[in-house]
Amino acid sequence: LVLISAVNRPVNAEFEIMSVGSSETICVTKGASSAMIDITEGHYSPLSLMYMEAQEKGVTEIDTLMLTHYHSKHLFAVSRFISNVKVRRILLPYPQNENDAWIMAQLATTASSSNVAVEMIPESGIEVINGVFVSYSGINRIKRSNSPILFLSFDGGKERLTYLSESS
């Protein structure tokens, strides 16, 4: 997928969505850089399978692993993933309740022990790889869903792709 920015420069990023059961992961690759965004229930399989596909494109490590919300399954999935794959940083959302805060603390401890940088996702969004930004609002949630609505913006935010999970 080639997107044109506000200044007519191609972003040249590729986007793939991996669905396994009720879990989904978005992978963004731009050259050898990659970001994975876990957007649903936090299972290990979509992360692992998506990484295998990214390897076929020459990706040898994940620049950014971003979680959009907290689920207890993330504890196992993220721990297993970062023990098998080189991940440079993990982006975590601000917790919405005490359970989220506990999961966040556990994930931060696991990441730190694996020498993975941990950052909180600012409300205005964050650059996941060069020129590819992700922003979302925790307020914009679909009733009876734990997953936020994601807005993926590219190179200055003029071109946008909005992803809504299947449950929406």
C-alpha positions as CSV (number, residue, x, y, z in Angstrom):
1,L,0.0,0.0,0.0
2,V,1.5,3.3,-1.0
3,L,-0.1,6.3,0.6
4,I,0.6,9.9,-0.4
5,S,1.2,12.4,2.4
6,A,0.2,16.0,2.5
7,V,3.5,17.0,0.8
8,N,3.1,14.3,-1.8
9,R,5.8,12.0,-0.5
10,P,5.0,8.3,-0.6
11,V,4.9,6.6,2.8
12,N,5.5,3.2,1.3
13,A,4.2,1.3,4.4
14,E,2.5,-2.0,4.2
15,F,-0.4,-3.0,6.5
16,E,-1.6,-6.5,7.2
17,I,-4.2,-7.7,9.6
18,M,-3.9,-11.2,11.2
19,S,-7.0,-12.8,12.6
20,V,-6.8,-16.0,14.6
21,G,-10.1,-16.9,16.3
22,S,-11.3,-13.7,18.0
23,S,-7.8,-12.1,18.2
24,E,-6.4,-9.7,15.7
25,T,-3.0,-8.0,15.2
26,I,-2.0,-5.3,12.7
27,C,1.5,-5.3,11.4
28,V,3.0,-2.2,9.7
29,T,6.2,-2.6,7.8
30,K,8.3,0.0,6.1
31,G,11.5,-1.4,4.7
32,A,13.2,-3.4,7.5
33,S,11.2,-1.5,10.2
34,S,8.1,-3.0,11.7
35,A,5.4,-2.4,14.3
36,M,2.8,-4.8,15.6
37,I,-0.4,-3.6,17.2
38,D,-2.4,-6.0,19.2
39,I,-6.0,-4.8,19.0
40,T,-8.2,-7.5,20.5
41,E,-7.9,-10.3,23.1
42,G,-4.2,-10.6,23.5
43,H,-3.5,-14.2,22.3
44,Y,0.0,-15.3,21.3
45,S,-0.9,-16.9,18.0
46,P,-1.6,-13.7,15.9
47,L,1.6,-12.1,17.2
48,S,3.7,-15.2,16.3
49,L,2.1,-15.8,12.9
50,M,2.3,-12.1,12.0
51,Y,6.0,-12.1,12.9
52,M,6.6,-15.1,10.7
53,E,5.0,-13.3,7.8
54,A,7.1,-10.2,8.5
55,Q,10.3,-12.3,8.5
56,E,9.5,-13.3,4.9
57,K,9.8,-9.6,4.1
58,G,13.2,-9.3,5.7
59,V,12.1,-8.1,9.2
60,T,14.5,-9.5,11.9
61,E,13.1,-7.7,14.9
62,I,10.1,-5.7,15.9
63,D,10.7,-2.0,16.5
64,T,7.4,-1.4,18.3
65,L,4.8,-3.7,19.9
66,M,1.8,-1.7,20.9
67,L,-1.1,-2.8,23.0
68,T,-4.4,-0.9,22.6
69,H,-5.9,-2.1,25.9
70,Y,-5.3,-4.6,28.7
71,H,-6.4,-8.2,28.9
72,S,-5.1,-10.8,31.2
73,K,-4.0,-12.9,28.2
74,H,-1.5,-10.2,27.3
75,L,0.6,-11.3,30.3
76,F,1.4,-14.7,28.7
77,A,1.4,-13.6,25.1
78,V,3.7,-10.6,25.5
79,S,6.1,-12.5,27.8
80,R,6.4,-15.4,25.4
81,F,6.7,-13.1,22.4
82,I,9.5,-11.0,23.8
83,S,11.3,-14.1,24.9
84,N,11.3,-15.4,21.3
85,V,11.6,-12.2,19.3
86,K,13.8,-9.1,19.6
87,V,11.4,-6.3,20.4
88,R,12.9,-2.8,20.9
89,R,10.0,-1.1,22.7
90,I,6.5,-1.8,24.0
91,L,3.8,0.9,24.0
92,L,1.2,0.6,26.7
93,P,-2.1,2.6,27.1
94,Y,-2.9,4.3,30.3
95,P,-4.9,1.9,32.5
96,Q,-8.6,2.4,32.9
97,N,-9.0,0.6,36.2
98,E,-7.1,-1.2,39.0
99,N,-6.9,-4.5,37.0
100,D,-5.4,-2.7,34.0
101,A,-2.9,-1.0,36.3
102,W,-1.9,-4.4,37.7
103,I,-1.5,-5.9,34.2
104,M,0.5,-2.8,33.1
105,A,2.9,-3.2,36.0
106,Q,3.4,-6.9,35.2
107,L,4.1,-6.2,31.6
108,A,6.5,-3.3,32.4
109,T,8.4,-5.6,34.7
110,T,8.6,-8.4,32.1
111,A,9.7,-6.0,29.4
112,S,12.4,-4.4,31.6
113,S,13.8,-7.7,32.5
114,S,14.1,-8.5,28.8
115,N,15.8,-5.1,28.1
116,V,12.7,-3.9,26.2
117,A,11.9,-0.2,26.5
118,V,8.4,0.6,27.9
119,E,6.5,3.8,27.0
120,M,3.1,5.0,27.7
121,I,1.0,6.0,24.6
122,P,0.3,9.7,24.7
123,E,-3.3,10.7,24.1
124,S,-2.3,12.5,20.8
125,G,-0.8,9.4,19.3
126,I,2.7,8.1,18.7
127,E,5.1,7.3,15.9
128,V,5.4,3.5,15.8
129,I,7.9,3.4,12.9
130,N,9.4,6.2,10.8
131,G,6.5,8.2,9.3
132,V,3.8,5.9,10.6
133,F,1.7,7.3,13.5
134,V,-1.0,5.6,15.5
135,S,-3.5,7.4,17.6
136,Y,-6.6,6.3,19.4
137,S,-8.9,7.5,22.1
138,G,-9.8,5.3,25.0
139,I,-13.0,7.2,25.2
140,N,-14.1,6.0,21.8
141,R,-15.1,2.4,22.6
142,I,-17.9,0.4,21.2
143,K,-20.4,-0.5,23.9
144,R,-19.8,-4.0,25.3
145,S,-16.3,-4.1,23.8
146,N,-12.9,-3.8,25.5
147,S,-11.2,-2.7,22.3
148,P,-10.8,1.0,21.4
149,I,-11.4,2.4,18.0
150,L,-8.1,2.8,16.3
151,F,-7.1,5.6,13.9
152,L,-3.9,4.9,11.9
153,S,-2.4,8.1,10.5
154,F,0.5,8.4,8.1
155,D,3.2,11.0,7.6
156,G,1.7,14.2,9.1
157,G,-1.8,12.8,9.6
158,K,-3.3,13.9,6.3
159,E,-3.9,10.4,5.0
160,R,-5.8,8.2,7.3
161,L,-7.0,4.6,7.6
162,T,-9.5,3.8,10.3
163,Y,-9.7,0.2,11.5
164,L,-12.8,-1.1,13.3
165,S,-12.7,-4.6,14.8
166,E,-15.1,-7.3,13.5
167,S,-17.1,-7.1,16.8
168,S,-18.0,-3.5,15.8
